Structure formats: C-alpha cells, structure tokens
C-alpha cells in the first residue's frame, strides 16, 4: 500500500470509528532500531516511573499505572528517532492538508511494561489541557504471542476492542473520545507512544 493509500485508509477509519489499527506505517528497520534504543535506555536505567496528571498535578500512582517511560527529544539526533518523527510528520501534514486538523506539534516517549504491569482505563486528555488530538502508539514486540498479555483495550459505546501489541502495528485514536487501558502484562512489552497536538 502506498503512503497516500495508507493515509486515506487511516483517515476513513478515524472518520467512521474514531480509531484505526494499521500495519506498515513505519518501516521495520526503523522499528528494530527503536527497540534497540529503548532496550539500551532500559539497561542503563534511563526509564522512569510514569506519572499520571501533568505539571504540578503529576504524581506516580501504582494503582492506576505501573509502566516506565523515557521521553524522546523532539529534536533528537538519534537516526531511528529522527526517522520515526519524519514518518509521523509526513502523516500529520497530509492529515492537516486534507482534513484541516490544525496539528502543529507532537510528543512521544518510549514505554516499557514489565511482567505484572498495567495501565487502568483512562482518557489521554488532561482536564487542564485540551491540546492532545490523536493518540499514536507503535508496538515494538517482535516475539509477542497470545497469552503474553499487555493488550490495549479500547472502550467504545457498547463495545470493547482488544488490540494485540504486535511488532509494527500502529494504533491511532481520538484522544478526547476513547477511554482505553493496557491489561496486565506477562512478558516485557515495548512501544513508542505519543500524541499529535
């Protein structure tokens, strides 16, 4: 599928369902390099306990979430991070041009869920900050199997969609509309997660 065809598919799905699950948006070699970079940060203990809330209202809360993260610099000089951001930028420029979404910024972090970790049901938009328009998750788990846990559950009106965190799969959804959760993990689960703003 050409990039334009992929973008059009994403736009159609977002327009009709408010979410989309797509394969192949990011090149596999970039994903493998991102995984290597994430695992390097993990081994060097650069990942920090994720917090809930923002600004002065942020805090660690083990009851709600127990993953670890490392923010990716918007101006990163790491080649795979640059390449990922170029792919994200190409997509949202097309989205702006065709749908007038007005996206002008983004933020992403690496996320690592170890065995036994989770994230309770929540929305990705803060009460005091409505900038996040689309949530954007790309999975880096090349050996994930059923039973490993860590599925993403999207809570829609009267329906729950379960997404397996398989390598190369990208999930995009409207941040202010879809409550979601990460179910308890039984193996290490890796992703790049962020928001278009």
Protein Blocks (a to p, Z undefined) as FASTA:
>chain_A
ZZklmmmmmmmmmmmnopacdehkacfklmmmmmmmmmmmmmnopaccddedehjlgccd
fklpccdcddddfkbcbfklmmmmmmmmmmmmmmmmmnonopabdcdddddddehiacdd
ddfbdfkbckbmbdcdddfbfkbcehkgoiacdddehiacdddfbehiacdddfklmgcd
ddddfbdcdddddddZZ
